C-alpha cells in the first residue's frame, strides 16, 4: 500500500511540474548514505584549465562509519579511459563511487558526473520518453542562446558573444535525437514494442536497464556504474562493452 501511494504521489508531482524524477529518487535514497562518508584531500596548487577533463586528487583519505576505506592515496582518472574497481564485498567500492558521484571531492565544473545506482521509477512515461527526457542539454543550450541573443542586441560587435553563439548553434545541430535513444534501448534488449511501454509496467530489473540507457544517452564526462551488468543478459553485456 505504501509503495502504491509513493508511486502515485511521484506521478502526480511529475504531472504538475517538470522535474527530474530519477534524480529525486536517486538523491533521496543516497542522502543518508553520503552523510556517513568523510573525506579529506589536498587542494591542488596547480592551475587547472577550465576545460580540463582529467581528475587528479592527492592525499585522499575516505572513512565510512568510522572505517578507513582509503588512506593518504592518490586518485587519477584520465578522460577517455575505462576503469574497474575490484575488491571483496564491503571493502568500500560503492563508498568510493558515491564519493565521486556526489562530488564530495569538489571536482572541477568542466566534468559532469552521473552515478547509476537505482532503477528508473514507475511512471507513465514510456521507456523511450524516459531516455529522451533524461538529457536536458538541449533546453539549456536554447536558454543560453536566448540570453546571448538578447545580449548581442545591446552589443552587436562583441566577438566573444558571436563566437559563443556559433559554438552553441553547432551543438544544437548535433543534438541527440529519438533515434539515438532507440538505438541504446535496443542494444539493452528493448524491442520497438517494449520501448513504447510505460516504465511502471516493467520489473525492477528492466527499469534498471532504462536507468542505464538514460546514463548512456546523457554521455556524461564521468559515468559511474555500480555493478551495471547485474540485470543484463550476455548479449546486452557484450553490446555495453563495445
C-alpha positions in Angstrom: 0.0 0.0 0.0 2.8 2.4 0.9 4.6 1.7 -2.4 1.5 2.4 -4.4 0.9 5.7 -2.5 4.5 6.7 -3.1 4.3 5.9 -6.8 1.0 7.8 -7.2 2.4 10.8 -5.4 5.5 10.9 -7.6 3.4 10.5 -10.7 1.2 13.4 -9.6 4.1 15.7 -8.9 5.5 14.9 -12.4 2.2 15.9 -14.0 2.2 19.2 -12.1 5.8 20.3 -12.5 8.5 19.2 -14.9 11.1 17.6 -12.5 13.8 15.1 -12.9 12.1 12.2 -11.1 15.1 9.9 -11.5 17.3 12.5 -9.7 14.7 13.0 -7.0 14.6 9.2 -6.2 18.4 8.9 -6.5 19.2 11.8 -4.2 16.7 10.9 -1.5 17.9 7.3 -1.4 21.5 8.3 -1.0 21.2 11.3 1.2 21.6 9.4 4.5 24.3 7.2 2.9 26.6 10.1 1.9 26.3 11.8 5.3 28.4 8.9 6.7 31.2 9.5 4.3 34.1 11.7 5.5 36.8 12.5 3.0 39.9 14.7 3.2 42.3 15.6 0.4 44.9 18.2 -0.7 43.7 21.2 -2.7 45.8 21.3 -5.9 48.1 24.3 -6.1 48.4 23.8 -9.8 46.3 25.9 -12.2 43.6 23.6 -13.7 42.4 24.7 -17.1 38.7 25.3 -17.2 38.2 22.7 -19.9 40.4 20.0 -18.3 38.6 16.7 -18.1 41.2 14.7 -16.1 40.8 14.1 -12.4 43.8 14.2 -10.0 43.3 14.1 -6.3 46.3 14.0 -3.8 46.5 12.8 -0.2 43.0 11.3 -0.4 41.5 9.7 2.7 38.0 8.3 3.0 36.2 6.9 6.0 32.7 5.4 6.2 31.0 4.9 9.5 34.5 5.4 11.1 36.1 2.7 9.0 39.1 3.6 6.9 38.4 3.0 3.2 41.3 4.9 1.6 44.2 6.4 3.4 46.6 9.1 2.1 46.3 7.9 -1.5 46.5 9.4 -5.0 43.5 9.2 -7.3 44.0 9.8 -11.0 41.3 9.3 -13.7 42.2 10.2 -17.3 39.5 11.3 -19.7 38.5 8.7 -22.3 39.7 5.7 -20.2 37.7 2.9 -18.6 38.5 1.8 -15.0 37.2 -1.1 -13.0 37.1 -1.4 -9.2 37.9 -4.9 -7.9 37.6 -5.9 -4.3 35.8 -8.1 -1.8 32.3 -7.3 -0.6 32.4 -4.5 2.0 35.8 -3.2 1.1 34.4 0.2 0.1 33.9 0.2 -3.7 30.5 1.7 -3.5 31.7 4.3 -1.0 34.3 5.5 -3.4 31.7 5.5 -6.2 29.4 7.7 -4.1 32.2 9.9 -3.0 32.9 10.6 -6.7 29.2 10.6 -7.8 28.1 13.2 -5.3 31.2 15.2 -6.0 32.4 15.2 -2.4 35.9 15.8 -3.8 35.0 19.1 -5.4 35.9 18.0 -8.9 36.1 20.9 -11.5 32.9 22.1 -13.2 34.2 21.0 -16.6 33.4 17.4 -15.6 29.8 16.4 -15.4 29.2 13.3 -13.4 26.5 10.7 -13.5 26.3 7.9 -10.9 24.0 5.0 -11.7 22.7 3.1 -8.6 19.0 2.7 -8.9 16.3 1.6 -11.3 14.1 4.2 -13.0 10.9 4.9 -11.0 7.5 3.6 -12.0 5.9 6.4 -14.1 3.5 6.9 -17.1 6.5 7.7 -19.3 7.3 5.2 -22.0 10.8 3.7 -21.9 11.7 5.8 -25.0 10.3 9.0 -23.4 12.2 8.3 -20.2 15.5 8.1 -22.0 14.8 11.2 -24.2 13.9 13.3 -21.1 17.0 12.3 -19.2 19.2 14.8 -21.0 18.2 18.4 -20.6 21.2 19.8 -22.5 19.1 20.9 -25.5 16.9 23.1 -23.3 20.0 24.5 -21.6 21.6 25.4 -24.9 18.4 27.0 -26.1 18.1 29.1 -22.9 21.7 30.3 -23.2 21.2 31.1 -26.9 18.2 33.2 -26.0 20.2 35.1 -23.3 23.2 35.7 -25.7 20.9 36.9 -28.5 19.5 39.5 -26.1 23.0 40.5 -25.1 24.1 40.7 -28.7 21.2 43.1 -29.5 22.8 45.5 -26.9 26.4 44.9 -28.0 26.3 43.7 -31.7 30.1 43.9 -32.2 31.0 41.7 -29.2 33.2 38.9 -30.7 33.0 36.7 -27.6 29.2 36.6 -27.8 29.3 35.9 -31.5 31.8 33.1 -31.0 29.7 31.5 -28.2 26.5 31.7 -30.3 28.3 29.9 -33.2 29.5 27.2 -30.7 26.1 26.7 -29.2 24.4 26.7 -32.7 26.7 23.9 -33.7 26.0 21.9 -30.6 22.3 22.3 -31.2 22.6 20.9 -34.8 24.4 17.9 -33.4 22.0 17.4 -30.5 20.9 13.8 -29.9 17.6 12.7 -31.2 15.0 10.0 -30.8 16.9 7.6 -33.0 19.9 7.7 -30.6 17.7 6.8 -27.6 16.0 4.0 -29.6 19.4 2.5 -30.6 20.6 2.5 -26.9 17.4 0.9 -25.7 17.6 -1.7 -28.5 21.2 -2.6 -27.5 20.0 -3.2 -24.0 17.3 -5.6 -25.1 14.2 -3.4 -25.7 12.4 -4.1 -29.0 10.2 -1.5 -30.6 7.1 -2.7 -28.7 8.9 -2.6 -25.3 10.2 0.9 -26.0 6.5 2.1 -26.1 5.6 0.5 -22.8 5.3 2.7 -19.7 8.1 2.4 -17.1 5.6 1.3 -14.5 4.8 -1.8 -16.5 8.4 -3.1 -16.2 10.0 -5.1 -13.4 12.8 -3.6 -11.3 15.5 -5.3 -13.5 14.2 -3.8 -16.7 13.8 -0.4 -15.1 17.4 -0.7 -14.1 18.2 -1.1 -17.8 16.2 2.0 -18.5 18.3 3.9 -16.0 21.4 2.6 -17.7 20.0 3.7 -21.1 19.4 7.2 -19.6 23.0 7.3 -18.4 24.4 6.3 -21.7 22.2 8.7 -23.6 23.4 11.7 -21.5 27.0 10.9 -22.3 28.5 12.5 -19.1 32.2 13.2 -18.8 32.4 10.7 -15.9 30.0 7.8 -15.9 30.0 5.7 -12.7 28.3 2.3 -12.9 27.9 0.3 -9.7 27.6 -3.4 -10.8 25.8 -2.5 -14.1 25.7 -6.0 -15.5 23.6 -7.5 -12.7 20.4 -7.1 -14.7 21.9 -7.7 -18.2 22.0 -10.8 -20.3 25.2 -11.8 -22.1 24.1 -10.2 -25.4 23.5 -6.8 -23.6 26.8 -7.1 -21.7 28.7 -7.6 -25.0 26.8 -4.6 -26.5 27.7 -2.5 -23.5 31.4 -3.4 -23.6 31.5 -2.3 -27.3 
